[in-house]
Amino acid sequence: MRIKILIRLKSQILEPQGKVIEQALNNLGFNEFNNIRQGKLIELDLPDNLSKEEKGQKIDSACKKLLVNDIIEEYEVLG
């Protein structure tokens, strides 16, 4: 099963890359876009024979141990 994990900075953390993207879009005439935040997407495969609970535990463990810096980042499992 293909799993997607969206990782982004927590909302209270200043996000300079999003600010640069916002300024560039404004310079191109896209003034409607604001409060842009950039994240990263990680895709991985897990065996289909794992239960939903086992998959959740493995994903949480991998995120907490390696994929996510939980001091400044948050994550969401998309599927």
Secondary structure, 3 states (H helix, E strand, C coil): CEEEEEEEECCCCCCHHHHHHHHHHHHCCCCCCCCCCCEEEEEEECCCCCCHHHHHHHHHHHHHHHHCCCCCEEEEECC
